Amino acid sequence: MQAWLERLNQHFPLRYLAWFACAVLAALLTLAALAGSATAVPAALCFALTLLGLRDTRQQRHAVLRNYPVIGHLRFLLEFIRPEIRQYFIEGDREAAPYSRSQRSLVYQRAKGESDKRPFGTQLDVAAAGYEWINHSIAPTRLTSHDFRVLVGASPECTQPYSCSVFNISAMSFGALSANAILALNAGARRGGFAHDTGEGSISQHHRVHGGDLIWEIGSGYFGCRDADGRFDEARFAANAADPQVKMIELKLSQGAKPGHGGVLPGAKVTPEIAEARGVPVGVDCVSPARHGAFDTPVELLQFIARLRRLSGGKPTGLKLCIGHPWEWFAICKAMLETGITPDFIVVDGAEGGTGAAPLEFTDHVGAPLQEGLLLVHNTLVGLNLRERVRVGCAGKVVSAFDIARLLAIGADWCNAARGFMFALGCIQAQTCHTGQCPTGVTSQDPQRQRALVVPTKADRVFHFHQETLKALQELVQAAGLEHPGQITASHIVRRTDSGVKLLANLLPFVEPGALVRGELPQQVYRLYWPMAQASSFAPRAIGFEGVTPP
């Protein structure tokens, strides 16, 4: 029998069996149809599959189809639905990335106003290295409100300071998100009294409908404040910045998901709505350069920030960046000392942040993760005695109240979330943001897909997610015996390590106030890179490296 099968396989490979069966069935069903004992539909279907098999053996693109005609298509079908099969049937509650089902479920429950309580105890391994918790008090406090805020704008030049929620919507542009998504986010922000960052795509008509507080992000393309050649335009900036809805101005130097990488929105996607918001021609490629053209040095950067603050009528003006070369961040700090100009705030974006589309190498291997970037910014400002003048925000995979508490403990004043609020809108992490085929209409510009996102319903969910998260934060603050989340420090957070249980205050490096002013360089990162930084250039000053080991 084995020998017979081998001889048969030599003359007619068994991998062609499905194709052969389709041909035989097509012939038999055709005869049956001609005899009137069957309809022609099954015969036509089998005949089509037979022709498909013939095409498979003759095409040159896919080796699998040449060797396995007809049946080889099952491989591509299963590969196509593999993410859904894993998501719905295989993955555990805490396995998936970038967000686990447990994290997504928490957002969905809070957004819908459903119970977010868990029965039967934690599913985490509390004995595993990396497990963290917040120390509680025997005498918890009782707070009357969960509306925690921080005042941004301590400089004398800032005449319109903003009382900012400790939890806000991070930068997502119209164009990356659909019109209905922008409408729902801003309506939720208006109802909850928190801020909505426009993203570098500028202020669209959809941002203005509900009147929610806006943080206007300005990127290297100067969208919404550019001339015909793409250069910064003072008059256009001043006109947009004067809008009472705009509460803060954020100059984006880089974003965590793809720092140091520009972008191009193809002309085919530049609709009249997008063109109006960005100040670019309809149907023409819309370019975001990798670097800014309005300044070249750290001193010029701070002078530009001061210029934006003045043109906006004294609104809080700051910058957003993902930390890269430490000497560049130190150069900005040295420019603060030299010019006396400080931004009102700095938003630190972690490399774990999301984006609509980015090269894999950038998402995986470029930029500092949030903890390291936030610590460096916080510590440097503390060491220069500038921390009270500059507020610090942060963004990078924030969805729960503990996420917020932990980031406040290591140096942030407030947190932003992008994908968390996308989940509140109904995002199911299909990860098709860059294709235009978003199944929930959150990131699609297809009018039919957008219709699935009902603005009033989703606005309610955005509001409830924000409210319930801050209520959970209130409970954490009360349990710790504190009055405000800003009082949470690294001494409140505990981590289990391979060598035992330690406070974050003892695990992470912190700088004493004024240390850098006194000429002290307490950590290797300062000993190595601080001397290299210069206010006059982002380039490093040449120094000797003999015997110095990078941190």
C-alpha positions as CSV (number, residue, x, y, z in Angstrom):
1,M,0.0,0.0,0.0
2,Q,2.8,2.4,0.9
3,A,4.6,1.6,-2.4
4,W,1.4,2.2,-4.3
5,L,0.9,5.6,-2.7
6,E,4.4,6.6,-3.4
7,R,4.0,5.7,-7.1
8,L,0.7,7.6,-7.3
9,N,2.4,10.6,-5.6
10,Q,5.1,10.6,-8.3
11,H,2.6,10.9,-11.1
12,F,-0.1,12.9,-9.3
13,P,1.0,14.6,-6.1
14,L,-1.4,14.0,-3.2
15,R,-1.2,17.7,-2.4
16,Y,-3.2,18.3,-5.6
17,L,-6.0,16.1,-4.2
18,A,-8.3,19.0,-3.2
19,W,-7.9,20.5,-6.7
20,F,-8.5,17.1,-8.3
21,A,-11.6,16.6,-6.1
22,C,-13.0,20.0,-7.2
23,A,-12.5,19.0,-10.9
24,V,-14.2,15.7,-10.4
25,L,-17.1,17.2,-8.5
26,A,-17.5,19.9,-11.1
27,A,-17.9,17.3,-13.8
28,L,-20.3,15.1,-11.9
29,L,-22.5,18.0,-10.7
30,T,-22.5,19.4,-14.2
31,L,-23.9,16.1,-15.5
32,A,-26.4,16.0,-12.7
33,A,-27.5,19.5,-13.6
34,L,-27.9,18.7,-17.3
35,A,-29.9,15.6,-16.3
36,G,-32.2,17.9,-14.2
37,S,-31.4,16.2,-10.9
38,A,-29.5,19.1,-9.4
39,T,-29.1,22.9,-9.7
40,A,-26.3,24.4,-11.5
41,V,-25.0,26.4,-8.5
42,P,-22.9,23.6,-6.9
43,A,-21.4,22.7,-10.3
44,A,-20.5,26.4,-10.9
45,L,-18.9,26.7,-7.5
46,C,-16.7,23.6,-8.0
47,F,-15.8,24.7,-11.5
48,A,-14.7,28.1,-10.1
49,L,-12.5,26.3,-7.5
50,T,-11.1,24.2,-10.3
51,L,-10.1,27.3,-12.3
52,L,-8.7,28.8,-9.1
53,G,-6.5,25.7,-8.6
54,L,-5.3,26.1,-12.2
55,R,-4.4,29.7,-11.5
56,D,-2.7,28.8,-8.3
57,T,-0.3,26.4,-10.1
58,R,0.6,29.0,-12.7
59,Q,1.0,32.1,-10.5
60,Q,4.6,32.9,-9.3
61,R,4.0,35.0,-6.1
62,H,3.1,32.3,-3.5
63,A,5.0,29.1,-3.3
64,V,2.4,27.6,-1.0
65,L,-0.4,28.0,-3.6
66,R,1.8,26.5,-6.4
67,N,2.4,23.4,-4.3
68,Y,-1.1,23.2,-2.7
69,P,-3.7,24.6,-5.2
70,V,-7.1,25.5,-3.7
71,I,-6.4,24.1,-0.2
72,G,-3.4,26.4,0.2
73,H,-5.8,29.3,0.5
74,L,-6.9,28.0,3.9
75,R,-3.4,29.0,5.2
76,F,-4.0,32.6,4.3
77,L,-7.5,32.6,5.7
78,L,-6.3,31.2,9.0
79,E,-3.4,33.7,9.1
80,F,-5.9,36.5,8.4
81,I,-8.1,35.6,11.3
82,R,-5.2,34.5,13.6
83,P,-5.3,37.8,15.8
84,E,-9.0,37.4,16.4
85,I,-8.6,33.7,17.2
86,R,-5.9,34.5,19.8
87,Q,-7.7,37.5,21.2
88,Y,-11.1,35.7,21.7
89,F,-10.2,32.1,22.4
90,I,-6.5,31.6,23.3
91,E,-4.8,34.5,25.1
92,G,-5.1,34.8,28.9
93,D,-6.4,37.9,30.6
94,R,-2.9,39.3,31.2
95,E,-1.0,38.0,28.2
96,A,-1.8,40.3,25.3
97,A,0.2,43.3,24.1
98,P,0.3,46.2,24.0
99,Y,-2.7,46.0,26.4
100,S,-4.0,42.9,28.1
101,R,-7.6,41.9,28.1
102,S,-7.7,42.7,31.8
103,Q,-6.6,46.3,31.2
104,R,-9.1,46.7,28.3
105,S,-11.9,45.2,30.3
106,L,-11.2,47.6,33.2
107,V,-11.6,50.6,30.8
108,Y,-14.7,49.1,29.1
109,Q,-16.4,48.5,32.5
110,R,-15.7,52.0,33.8
111,A,-16.6,53.6,30.5
112,K,-20.0,51.8,30.5
113,G,-20.6,52.6,34.2
114,E,-20.6,48.9,35.0
115,S,-19.0,47.3,38.1
116,D,-15.2,47.2,37.9
117,K,-15.0,45.0,41.1
118,R,-13.1,41.7,41.0
119,P,-14.2,38.6,43.0
120,F,-12.1,35.9,44.7
121,G,-8.8,37.9,45.0
122,T,-6.0,39.1,42.8
123,Q,-5.0,37.2,39.7
124,L,-1.4,38.6,40.0
125,D,1.4,36.6,41.4
126,V,2.3,38.7,44.4
127,A,5.4,36.7,45.0
128,A,6.9,37.4,41.5
129,A,9.7,39.9,41.0
130,G,8.3,43.2,39.7
131,Y,5.0,43.0,41.7
132,E,4.2,46.5,43.1
133,W,1.8,47.9,45.6
134,I,1.1,51.2,47.5
135,N,1.5,51.3,51.2
136,H,-1.7,52.1,53.1
137,S,-2.4,53.9,56.3
138,I,-4.1,52.7,59.5
139,A,-5.7,56.1,59.6
140,P,-7.1,56.7,56.0
141,T,-8.4,60.1,55.1
142,R,-11.9,61.1,53.8
143,L,-11.9,63.3,50.8
144,T,-14.9,65.2,49.5
145,S,-13.9,65.3,45.8
146,H,-12.1,63.3,43.2
147,D,-11.6,66.3,41.0
148,F,-7.8,66.5,41.5
149,R,-6.1,69.4,39.8
150,V,-2.7,71.1,39.4
151,L,-2.2,74.7,38.4
152,V,0.0,75.1,35.3
153,G,1.7,78.5,34.7
154,A,4.0,79.7,37.5
155,S,6.1,82.1,35.4
156,P,5.3,85.8,35.6
157,E,4.9,85.8,31.8
158,C,2.0,83.4,32.1
159,T,-1.0,85.6,32.8
160,Q,-3.6,82.9,32.1
161,P,-2.6,79.9,34.2
162,Y,-4.7,76.7,33.7
163,S,-6.1,74.4,36.4
164,C,-5.4,71.1,34.8
165,S,-6.9,67.7,35.8
166,V,-4.4,65.1,36.8
167,F,-5.8,62.8,34.0
168,N,-6.3,64.1,30.5
169,I,-6.6,63.0,26.9
170,S,-3.3,62.6,25.2
171,A,-2.3,63.9,21.7
172,M,-4.3,62.3,18.9
173,S,-4.9,64.2,15.7
174,F,-8.0,64.5,13.6
175,G,-7.0,62.5,10.6
176,A,-5.5,59.8,12.7
177,L,-8.8,59.6,14.5
178,S,-12.2,60.0,12.9
179,A,-14.4,63.0,13.1
180,N,-16.9,61.2,15.4
181,A,-14.1,60.1,17.7
182,I,-12.9,63.7,18.0
183,L,-16.4,64.9,18.7
184,A,-17.0,62.2,21.4
185,L,-13.6,62.8,23.1
186,N,-14.1,66.6,23.3
187,A,-17.7,66.3,24.4
188,G,-16.6,63.9,27.2
189,A,-13.8,66.3,28.1
190,R,-16.2,69.2,28.3
191,R,-18.5,67.3,30.6
192,G,-15.7,66.1,32.9
193,G,-13.7,69.3,32.9
194,F,-10.5,67.8,31.7
195,A,-8.2,68.6,28.8
196,H,-8.2,67.2,25.3
197,D,-4.8,67.4,23.4
198,T,-5.3,68.1,19.7
199,G,-2.3,66.3,18.4
200,E,-0.1,67.9,15.9
201,G,-2.9,67.9,13.3
202,S,-4.1,71.1,14.9
203,I,-7.6,72.3,15.8
204,S,-10.3,71.0,13.5
205,Q,-13.9,72.0,13.3
206,H,-14.8,68.9,15.3
207,H,-12.7,70.0,18.2
208,R,-14.8,73.2,18.4
209,V,-18.3,71.8,18.4
210,H,-18.6,70.9,22.1
211,G,-16.2,73.5,23.5
212,G,-14.0,71.2,25.7
213,D,-10.7,72.5,27.0
214,L,-7.9,72.1,24.4
215,I,-4.2,71.7,24.6
216,W,-3.0,72.8,21.2
217,E,-0.1,70.7,20.1
218,I,2.3,72.3,17.5
219,G,4.6,70.0,15.7
220,S,7.3,70.4,13.2
221,G,4.8,70.9,10.4
222,Y,3.3,74.0,12.2
223,F,-0.2,72.9,11.2
224,G,-2.8,75.5,11.9
225,C,0.0,78.2,12.2
226,R,2.0,77.9,8.9
227,D,2.5,79.9,5.8
228,A,2.3,78.5,2.2
229,D,5.9,77.3,2.5
230,G,5.4,75.4,5.8
231,R,7.1,78.0,8.0
232,F,5.7,79.3,11.3
233,D,3.2,82.1,10.8
234,E,2.8,84.5,13.8
235,A,-0.6,85.9,12.7
236,R,-2.2,82.5,12.2
237,F,-0.8,81.2,15.5
238,A,-2.1,84.2,17.4
239,A,-5.6,83.9,15.8
240,N,-5.9,80.3,16.8
241,A,-4.3,80.7,20.2
242,A,-6.6,83.5,21.2
243,D,-9.6,81.1,21.1
244,P,-10.8,80.8,24.8
245,Q,-11.2,77.0,24.2
246,V,-7.4,76.7,23.9
247,K,-6.0,76.5,27.4
248,M,-2.3,75.5,26.8
249,I,0.2,75.5,24.0
250,E,2.4,72.4,23.6
251,L,5.4,72.4,21.3
252,K,6.1,68.9,20.3
253,L,9.8,68.0,19.8
254,S,9.2,64.3,19.6
255,Q,6.7,61.6,20.4
256,G,7.4,58.3,22.2
257,A,6.2,55.9,19.5
258,K,8.5,57.3,16.8
259,P,10.9,59.9,18.1
260,G,13.2,61.5,15.6
261,H,10.9,60.3,12.7
262,G,8.9,62.6,10.5
263,G,5.8,61.7,8.7
264,V,3.8,62.1,5.4
265,L,0.1,62.1,5.1
266,P,-0.5,61.2,1.4
267,G,-2.3,63.7,-0.7
268,A,-5.1,61.3,-1.3
269,K,-6.0,61.4,2.4
270,V,-5.8,65.2,2.7
271,T,-9.5,65.8,2.6
272,P,-11.0,69.4,2.7
273,E,-11.6,69.0,6.5
274,I,-8.1,67.9,7.2
275,A,-6.7,70.6,4.9
276,E,-8.7,73.3,6.7
277,A,-7.5,72.2,10.1
278,R,-3.9,72.0,9.1
279,G,-3.7,74.9,6.7
280,V,-2.5,72.9,3.8
281,P,-3.8,72.4,0.2
282,V,-6.4,69.7,-0.5
283,G,-5.0,66.6,-2.1
284,V,-1.3,67.5,-1.6
285,D,1.1,65.4,0.4
286,C,1.2,66.8,4.0
287,V,4.7,66.6,5.4
288,S,5.8,66.6,9.1
289,P,9.6,67.1,9.0
290,A,11.7,65.1,11.5
291,R,12.9,68.4,13.1
292,H,11.7,71.9,13.6
293,G,12.6,74.8,11.3
294,A,11.8,77.7,13.7
295,F,14.8,77.1,15.8
296,D,18.2,75.4,15.7
297,T,19.7,75.7,19.2
298,P,18.5,75.2,22.8
299,V,18.5,79.0,23.4
300,E,16.4,79.6,20.2
301,L,14.0,76.8,21.4
302,L,13.3,78.6,24.6
303,Q,13.1,82.0,22.9
304,F,10.5,80.4,20.6
305,I,8.5,79.1,23.6
306,A,8.6,82.6,25.1
307,R,7.4,84.0,21.7
308,L,4.5,81.5,21.6
309,R,3.5,82.4,25.2
310,R,3.5,86.1,24.3
311,L,1.6,85.6,21.1
312,S,-1.0,83.5,22.9
313,G,-1.7,86.2,25.4
314,G,0.1,84.6,28.3
315,K,-1.3,81.1,28.1
316,P,0.8,78.2,29.6
317,T,3.3,77.2,27.0
318,G,5.5,74.1,27.2
319,L,7.1,71.4,25.3
320,K,6.7,67.6,24.8
321,L,9.5,65.2,24.1
322,C,10.7,61.6,24.4
323,I,14.1,61.5,25.9
324,G,16.9,60.5,23.6
325,H,20.5,61.8,23.9
326,P,20.7,63.0,27.5
327,W,23.1,65.8,26.6
328,E,20.3,67.4,24.4
329,W,17.9,67.5,27.4
330,F,20.7,68.9,29.5
331,A,21.4,71.5,26.8
332,I,17.8,72.7,27.1
333,C,18.2,72.9,30.9
334,K,21.5,74.9,30.5
335,A,19.6,77.2,28.1
336,M,17.0,77.8,30.8
337,L,19.7,78.9,33.2
338,E,21.4,81.1,30.6
339,T,18.3,82.8,29.3
340,G,16.1,82.8,32.4
341,I,13.3,81.4,30.2
342,T,11.5,78.3,31.5
343,P,8.6,76.5,29.8
344,D,5.5,76.4,32.0
345,F,5.3,72.6,31.5
346,I,7.1,69.7,30.0
347,V,5.3,66.5,28.9
348,V,7.5,63.4,28.8
349,D,6.4,60.8,26.3
350,G,7.5,57.3,26.9
351,A,8.8,55.0,24.1
352,E,5.9,52.6,25.0
353,G,3.5,55.2,23.7
354,G,1.2,54.4,20.7
355,T,0.7,55.9,17.3
356,G,-1.4,55.2,14.2
357,A,1.6,53.8,12.3
358,A,5.4,53.7,12.8
359,P,8.3,51.6,11.6
360,L,8.8,48.6,13.8
361,E,12.4,49.5,14.7
362,F,11.2,52.8,16.0
363,T,8.3,51.4,18.1
364,D,10.6,48.7,19.5
365,H,14.0,50.3,19.8
366,V,14.1,54.1,19.7
367,G,13.5,56.4,22.6
368,A,13.7,56.1,26.4
369,P,10.8,54.3,28.2
370,L,8.6,56.5,30.3
371,Q,10.1,55.7,33.7
372,E,13.6,56.5,32.7
373,G,12.6,59.6,30.7
374,L,10.4,61.0,33.5
375,L,13.0,60.4,36.2
376,L,15.7,62.2,34.2
377,V,13.5,65.3,33.5
378,H,12.2,65.4,37.1
379,N,15.6,64.9,38.7
380,T,17.3,67.5,36.5
381,L,14.7,70.2,37.2
382,V,15.0,69.4,41.0
383,G,18.8,69.6,40.8
384,L,18.5,73.0,39.2
385,N,15.9,74.3,41.6
386,L,13.5,74.7,38.7
387,R,10.9,72.0,39.6
388,E,8.5,74.4,41.2
389,R,8.4,76.6,38.1
390,V,8.0,73.8,35.6
391,R,5.1,71.4,35.8
392,V,5.6,67.9,34.4
393,G,3.1,65.8,32.6
394,C,3.6,62.3,31.1
395,A,2.1,59.7,28.8
396,G,2.8,56.0,28.1
397,K,0.3,53.1,28.7
398,V,-1.8,54.8,31.5
399,V,-5.2,53.2,32.0
400,S,-5.7,52.6,35.8
401,A,-5.6,54.7,38.9
402,F,-2.5,52.8,40.1
403,D,-0.8,53.7,36.8
404,I,-1.4,57.4,37.6
405,A,-0.4,57.0,41.3
406,R,2.9,55.3,40.4
407,L,3.9,58.0,37.8
408,L,3.0,60.8,40.2
409,A,5.2,59.1,42.7
410,I,8.3,59.2,40.5
411,G,7.9,62.8,39.4
412,A,4.8,63.6,37.3
413,D,2.2,66.3,38.1
414,W,-0.4,64.8,35.8
415,C,-0.9,62.0,33.3
416,N,-2.2,61.8,29.8
417,A,-3.7,58.7,28.1
418,A,-4.5,58.1,24.4
419,R,-5.2,54.4,23.9
420,G,-7.1,54.3,27.2
421,F,-9.6,56.8,25.9
422,M,-9.7,55.0,22.6
423,F,-10.9,51.9,24.5
424,A,-13.5,54.1,26.1
425,L,-14.7,55.0,22.6
426,G,-15.0,51.3,21.8
427,C,-11.6,50.5,20.3
428,I,-11.1,46.7,20.4
429,Q,-7.3,46.7,19.8
430,A,-7.7,45.3,16.3
431,Q,-4.5,47.1,15.4
432,T,-5.7,48.2,12.0
433,C,-5.4,51.9,12.7
434,H,-3.1,52.5,9.7
435,T,-5.3,50.6,7.2
436,G,-8.5,52.8,7.3
437,Q,-10.4,49.6,8.1
438,C,-10.9,50.2,11.8
439,P,-13.9,47.9,12.8
440,T,-15.3,50.4,15.3
441,G,-14.8,53.6,13.4
442,V,-12.4,55.2,15.9
443,T,-9.5,55.6,13.4
444,S,-11.2,55.3,10.1
445,Q,-12.1,58.2,7.7
446,D,-14.6,55.9,5.9
447,P,-18.0,57.7,6.5
448,Q,-19.8,54.3,6.7
449,R,-17.4,53.0,9.4
450,Q,-17.6,56.2,11.3
451,R,-21.4,55.9,11.6
452,A,-20.9,53.0,14.0
453,L,-19.4,55.4,16.5
454,V,-22.5,57.2,18.0
455,V,-21.2,60.5,19.5
456,P,-23.5,61.0,22.4
457,T,-23.1,57.4,23.7
458,K,-19.4,57.4,23.3
459,A,-19.0,60.9,24.9
460,D,-20.8,59.5,28.0
461,R,-18.3,56.6,28.0
462,V,-15.3,59.0,27.8
463,F,-16.7,61.0,30.7
464,H,-17.4,57.9,32.8
465,F,-14.0,56.4,32.2
466,H,-12.4,59.6,33.4
467,Q,-14.7,59.9,36.4
468,E,-14.4,56.4,37.6
469,T,-10.6,56.3,37.2
470,L,-10.3,59.5,39.3
471,K,-12.7,58.0,41.9
472,A,-10.4,54.9,42.1
473,L,-7.5,57.3,42.5
474,Q,-9.3,59.1,45.3
475,E,-9.7,55.8,47.1
476,L,-6.0,55.0,46.7
477,V,-5.1,58.5,48.1
478,Q,-7.5,58.0,51.0
479,A,-6.1,54.6,51.7
480,A,-2.6,56.0,51.8
481,G,-3.7,58.6,54.3
482,L,-3.1,61.6,52.0
483,E,-5.0,64.6,50.8
484,H,-4.0,64.9,47.2
485,P,-2.4,62.5,44.7
486,G,0.5,65.0,44.4
487,Q,1.6,63.9,47.8
488,I,2.3,60.4,46.6
489,T,6.0,59.8,46.6
490,A,8.4,57.0,45.7
491,S,8.4,56.1,49.4
492,H,4.7,55.0,49.1
493,I,5.3,52.5,46.3
494,V,6.9,49.1,47.1
495,R,8.4,46.7,44.6
496,R,9.4,43.0,45.0
497,T,12.7,42.3,43.4
498,D,14.9,39.3,43.1
499,S,16.8,40.4,46.2
500,G,13.8,41.3,48.3
501,V,11.1,44.0,48.9
502,K,12.2,47.6,48.4
503,L,10.7,51.0,48.2
504,L,10.9,52.8,44.8
505,A,12.6,55.6,46.7
506,N,15.5,53.2,47.4
507,L,15.4,51.5,44.0
508,L,15.3,54.5,41.7
509,P,17.9,57.3,41.7
510,F,16.7,60.7,42.9
511,V,18.6,64.0,43.0
512,E,18.7,66.4,46.0
513,P,17.3,69.9,45.4
514,G,19.9,72.3,44.0
515,A,22.6,69.6,43.6
516,L,23.4,70.5,40.0
517,V,23.5,74.2,40.9
518,R,26.1,73.4,43.5
519,G,28.1,71.6,40.9
520,E,27.4,68.2,42.3
521,L,27.0,65.4,39.7
522,P,25.4,62.7,41.8
523,Q,24.7,60.1,39.1
524,Q,26.7,58.6,36.3
525,V,24.3,60.0,33.7
526,Y,25.2,63.5,34.9
527,R,28.9,62.9,35.3
528,L,29.1,61.6,31.7
529,Y,26.6,63.9,29.8
530,W,26.3,67.1,31.8
531,P,29.7,68.4,30.8
532,M,28.9,67.6,27.2
533,A,25.8,69.8,27.1
534,Q,25.9,73.3,25.9
535,A,23.1,75.9,25.7
536,S,24.3,77.1,22.3
537,S,23.9,73.8,20.4
538,F,22.2,70.5,20.6
539,A,25.5,68.9,19.5
540,P,27.6,67.5,22.3
541,R,30.8,69.3,23.4
542,A,33.8,67.2,22.7
543,I,35.4,65.9,25.9
544,G,37.5,62.9,26.9
545,F,35.9,59.6,27.6
546,E,38.9,57.7,29.0
547,G,37.9,55.5,31.8
548,V,34.2,56.5,31.7
549,T,31.6,53.8,31.5
550,P,28.2,54.9,30.1
551,P,25.3,54.4,32.6
